[in-house]
Amino acid sequence: MLLLANGCSHTAGAEIEFSLQGECYNKAWPLKLANSLGIQHKNLSISGASDDRVVRTTIEYIAKLKQKSDYDPSNLFVIINWPGLHRTELFKTTRDERGFWDNGWMPLVSGNEETYKKQSSKSAFSYYKMWVIRQNNLQASIKFYSNVLLLQNLLIANKIKYLFWNSCKTISDNNLFQYYNELNHKRFPFILEEQFSYVDLLEANGFKHSPYAKWGHYGEDAQDWFANYLSEYIQVNKLI
């Protein structure tokens, strides 16, 4: 069986070994979770990822798996640690456009203005500024729910087992019942309960940020704990 993980920096293992480290897959919780469950693993996460990127890259990777002659959906388990709300991504318009490092894409995170001003093209930076101006929690929440439901229903249609989790405290608005009621709550059990998010669970259990962290990331001890927490949750609730 393969555990396919996706998310943002909290799933990629950012800043475990040094400051501003984007990914550290060999010390991040998905590999530790896979080892606990006795299965293989693939981590698609990157720092700065959005729910848009999570859906796009998960669909693309599953499509590649389905092309293999030995593909069997019963041997795949998808786990998503959904990023915060106010994020998106942008695709390059020219071959060598500055700032587009994720296979032609650039993650966009509200609040990173100085980074994009220095590293991206003028048009991409202008897009970022206008996007930030137009941000609000309702719009971001509807986009989030839409992406969650898109991926949920694709996984169900393909008979792939999964578990969804929140990575941080910026959870969606709680009055969007039209979307909330469409969720499989066994597979996304705490979508509106921020105390069960990755960050809140670690804080509640006394974990501190990595000694190298400049952006609020946790060390390998926290990765171990969260992997064990999810492993127990998955097995107790018979999700695989």
N, C-alpha and C positions, 0 to 999 in steps of 0.2 A: 504493500500500500504506500501511496505517496501523500504526504501532507503538503498542500500548496498554500503558502502564507502570503498575505499581502497587507500593505498598510503604509504608514509613514515612518519617520525616524524612530518612533517608539517600537516599531516592529523590525526595523533594519539594524538596530543595535548602535545607534549613533553615539559618539563620544564615550564609548566604553574604554578605549585605549589612549585617546589623545583629544585635545580640544578641536572642535570643528570637524571631527571625523564624521563622514556622512553615513557609512555603513560598516558594520562588523558582524557579518552573518554567522561566523563560526563561534561567536559568544552571545548571540542574541537568543531570545526565548524560543523562536520557532524551531531551531535545531535542537535545543534542549527538550522541547515538548515532543518532537518526533522521536528522539532517543528514548524518552520515557515511555512512549507508546510502542516502541520497537518497530518503527516504520521509517521510510526514507523521507526526505524533505526538499522543497524548493522554495526559496524566499524571493519574492518579486518586489519587495519594499524598497523605497528610496526615501531619503530625507526630503521634506517639503512636499510629499505626495498629497494629492487631493482625492476626494471620493470619485472624481472624474477619472483620474489615472488608475485608481484601484479597479474600477469596472472595465476600463479599456484593456489594461494589461492582463487581467484575469481572463477575460473573454478570449484574447489573442492566444494566451498560453494554452488554454483548454482546447482551442481549435487545433493547435499544433499536436497536442496529445491525441486528439481524435483521428489524426491522419496516420497514426502508427497502427500496424497490423495487430498488435497485441493489446490495444486499448480496451480497458474494461472500466466503466464508471464506478463499479463497486470497489475498485482499488484506489479511489481518489477521495481525499477528504480536504475540503477547502476551509481555511480559517482566515477571517478578515478582522483586523483591528482597525476599525474605521477612523480616518483622520478627523481633525477638527473641521468645523463648518466652512469657515471663510477662506477657502482655497479653490483654485482651479488650475488649468494648464493651458498653454498656448503653443501652437505649432508654427514652425518657421515658415517664412514666405520666400526666402532665398536660400541657396545652398549653404552659404557661409555666414548666415546671420548670427551676430554675436549673442551669446547667452543661452543658446538652445543645445543643451548637452545631453538630454535624455532621449537619445535616438530621434532627434529632430524636435523634441518637445522641451518646453521650459515650465517647471512647476511655478505657480504663483501663490504666494501666501501673504495675506493682508498683514501689514506692519513691517515688511522687509524692503521699504522704499529705497534706502541707501544702497542696498545690495544690487537691486535691479538698475538703479541709476548708473552704477559703476560698470556693471557687467553686461547689460543687455543693449540691444539696438534702440535707437530713438523711438521708433514706432512701437516696439514692444513696451518700452517704458511709458509711453503715452497711453497705450491700452491699459497697462496696470493702473495708472493714476485714475483713469475714468472708471475702471472696474471697481476700485476701492470706493470712489465717491458714490457709486450706485449700490453698494452693499447694504443689506439689512438682514436681520435674523430670519424674518419670514421667508424671503426669497431664498436664502441659503438653506433653510430647513426643507423647503419644497424640493429643491435640487437634490439635497441629500436623500430624502425619502424616495424620490424618483430613481436615483441610482441604486439604492438598496433594493427596491422592489424589482428593478430591471435584473440585477444580478441574482436575487433570490429566485425569481421565476425562471431564469435561464438554468440555474442549478437544479431546480425541481424538475423542469422539463427534461433535463439530461440525466436525471436519476443520480445526482451527485450529492453526497452528504456534506454538510457544512455547519459552521458555527460563526456567528457574527458577534462582535464585541465593540465597545467604544474605547478609543484610546485616551481621550481627555475629557475635560469638564464642559467643553462647549457643545453641549448636546442640543438636539433640535427642539423647536417649540412644542409644547405639550398639548396644544389644542387642534392639531391637524388629524382629527379622528378619521377623515376620509382615507388617509394614507396609513395611519397606525393600524387600523382594523384589517388591512390587507396583509399585514406581516405574519409570518410564521413565528409565533412568540417562543416556541420551544427552541428555535434556532437563532433567535436574536432576543434573549430573555430580558435584558436590562437596558433597552434602548433609551428610556427616559429616566433612569436611575443613576445619576452621576456618581454616587458612592461606589458603584461597581465598575466604574471605568478603570482602565489600566493605571492611570496616574493616581486616582483617589485610593485605589486598593493599596498601592505601594506606600503612599503617604500614611494611610491608616495603620499600616503594619510597620511603621518606623523606618522605612528606607529613605536614605538621603540621596541627593543627586551624585552622580559620578564626580570624583575629585577633578576631572578634566572638563566637566560640563560648563559651557557658557550659555547653553540654550535649554536648560531644564531636563537633561536626560539622566538616566539611571545607570548604575554600574552592573557588573556581572552578577553580584549577589542578588540584586532585584530581578534580573533575568531568570536566575535559577528558581526563585520563589514563584514568579508568575507562571513559569512553565509547569511547575508542580501543581499550582492552583488549578490551571486549566486542565491538566492531565486528570486530576481527580474529578473535576466537574464533568468532563467528557465521559469518563468511565461510569460515574455514578448515574448520569442521565442517559447512558447508553446511546450516545450520539454517533458512534462509529459502528 
